[in-house]
Amino acid sequence: MRTRTTAAAITGAALLLALVGCSSEPDDKPETKPSRVTSSASADPEAAAQACSDEVYAHISAGNQLGADEPRPDACASIPEADYLDTLLAVTQQVNENGRDDLEKQIEDAASADTE
């Protein structure tokens, strides 16, 4: 649960930064295009990002390879490339951190078993 919360927070922060960075336009440019929502995924980018993060986490945790050159999971099809790559990096780092924590615990358990 902690892993998903951390991954969700990282993904949410990346999305927020991407949205803030892409939302500003110069004031001298005339507004000619009306904004519109074209799909349900773009209507709720937070839900799409969370679904993508969960699917990437499940994929990587299962030991499957998933990289920038690999096909995207279905849940990630609607998010921009940069956000997908940020999600991929954040989830990979979280899985690695979890693996290190598990290894440290196993080492500690083995050391304490040796002293008993």
N, C-alpha and C positions, 0 to 999 in steps of 0.2 A: 504494500500500500504506500509506503514511504517513497518507493522508487517511482511509482506512477505519479504521485503528487509532485515530486521533484521534477520529473520529466515534463509534466504538465505546466509547471511554473516556468521552466526554461523555455518551453515551446510558446507559452503565452507571452513571455517577455520578448522573444524573437519576433513574434507576430506583431506585437504592439510597436516595437521599434521599426519594423518594416512598414506598417501602416502609417506611422507618424512621418517617416522619411519620404514616403511616396505621396502623401496627401497634400503637400504644399505645392502650389503653382505660382508662378510670377503674377503680380497684380496687373501688369500691363497686357497680359494675354486675354483676349475677349473670350467669354464663356459661350461656346457654340454647341457643345454636346450636353444634352441632358443626362443626368445620372440615372441608371436603371439597373435593376437586379435581373440577371439572366438565369440563375439557377438557385436551387435551395442551398447548395454548398456555399455559394458566395454570399447568401443571405446570412449565414451564420458561420463566419470563418473560424471562430473559436471552437465550435463543435467539430468542424472539419479538421482542424489542427489537432485536436485531442484524439479523434478517431485515427488519424494518421500516426500520431505518436504511439498510441496503443498497439496498432498493427505492426509498426516498425519494432517496437519493444518485444512483442511476441515473436516476431520473425528472428530477430537477433538472439534473443534468449534461448530459442530452440536450437541455436548453433548454425543457423542458415546464414550464408554469406549475403550481404546486402550492401551494395556500394553505389556510387554515383553513376556507374556505367550499367548497373543492373536495372531491369524493369522495375518501375515503382509498384508498391502494393496498391491495390484498388482504392483503399481509403485515402491515398495521397494524390490521386489523379487531379483533384480540383484545386490543390494549393500551388502557389507559384514555386518555381524551381529553387530560388534562393531559400524560401521557407522550408522546403523539403530537405535541402542539404543541411540547413541549420538543425532541423529535427533529427536527421540521421546522425549528425555529429553529437548532439546532446544525448541522444539515447545510447549511442555507442559508448560515450564517456561514462554514462550512468551504469551500464552493464559492466564495464571494466572496473569501475569503483566497487560495485557489488561483488565482483569476483575477487578483488583484492581483499575486501572485508572478510569474505568467506575463507580465503586462504589464511589470513592472519588468525582467524578464530580456530581453524584446524591446527595451525602451528601451536597456538596457545594450549589447546586441548591436548595435543601430543606431548608438549613439554610438561604439563601438569600431570599427565598419566605416567610419565617417566619418573617423576619425583615421588610418586606414591608408593 
